[in-house]
Amino acid sequence: MFINQKTVKVLNKIFEAGFTTEKDISAMTMDDILSMQGITVTEISMINDLQKAIKANKVIIFLGGGEV
């Protein structure tokens, strides 16, 4: 399994926006997401999938590009 580079890019944007823990990311609202610089619709979808992965305790599967 390899880490999806698009996922890394999205994670970097999330970290740069100040959301650095799973708790912080899970609590992100749509307003928080839309306020991020240069965010795309695809990245918004990936953040939604990341939030689902965190809640399901499947972050490693998410990072590898698998379905949550």
Buried (B, 14 or more C-beta within 10 A) or exposed (E): EEEBEEBEEBBEBBEEBEBEEBEBBBEBEEEBBEEBEEBEEEBBEBBEBBBEBBEEEBBEBBBEEEEB
